[in-house]
Amino acid sequence: DAGVTQSPTHLIKTRGQQVTLRCSPKSGHDTVSWYQQALGQGPQFIFQYYEEEERQRGNFPDRFSGHQFPNYSSELNVNALLLGDSALYLCASSLEVAAGVSYEQYFGPGTRLTVT
Amino acid sequence: GENVEQHPSTLSVQEGDSAVIKCTYSDSASNYFPWYKQELGKRPQLIIDIRSNVGEKKDQRIAVTLNKTAKHFSLHITETQPEDSAVYFCAARAYTGTASKLTFGTGTRLQVTL
């Protein structure tokens, strides 16, 4: 079963640096959403990609950007890292069943980012 | 935007008892409500979901109920087992016309004791 995969598993960066996280969606899925999960909290929506375009964005600054490739995989980029960016970054994939409508989202294992 | 509140934050039950977790949402346009189970250090796993045209859905020991009028939905786990111990998150999805995003609750830590 080709589930959602993410890389790397763990990452340690210094304040001010930039980071790129990667996600491959579940086989057959075309929509990728990114979430930030701080310790002890629920996932917070960052943005969603469909057909290589950012379709919706949560309350995150422009330092957070992304990309989706023709094979539906996606990247999350964070510039000028802050200590508060330390979190688990989750990617979730889904299949669009109608314009803008998708249901089951399946999560990847996440990337644990630590900013020192 | 959507706001999802979840209660309780922690829940301890004895093996074999039932557990109930409740969530409320604010956006009346929300029409899809999934529940996720997250074990320590692992990814959230979708365990059950319900759409707004249905009032109840059951899958073995797990059931979810939805009250659209009151804007709340609940997860019911019967005959709890130690492997049910985890953090459970509810979520609500509203379709904005161009996309749909999930808003999560703050989670319930369920502990099933022997």
Interface residues (C-beta under 8 A of the other chain):
Chain A: V4 S33 G40 Q41 G42 P43 Q44 F45 Q48 Y50 R55 Q56 G58 L90 A92 G100 V101 S102 Y103 E104 Q105 Y106 F107 G108 P109 G110
Chain B: Q6 Y32 P34 Y36 K42 R43 P44 Q45 L46 D49 R51 F89 A91 Y95 T96 G97 T98 A99 S100 K101 L102 T103 F104 G105 T106 G107
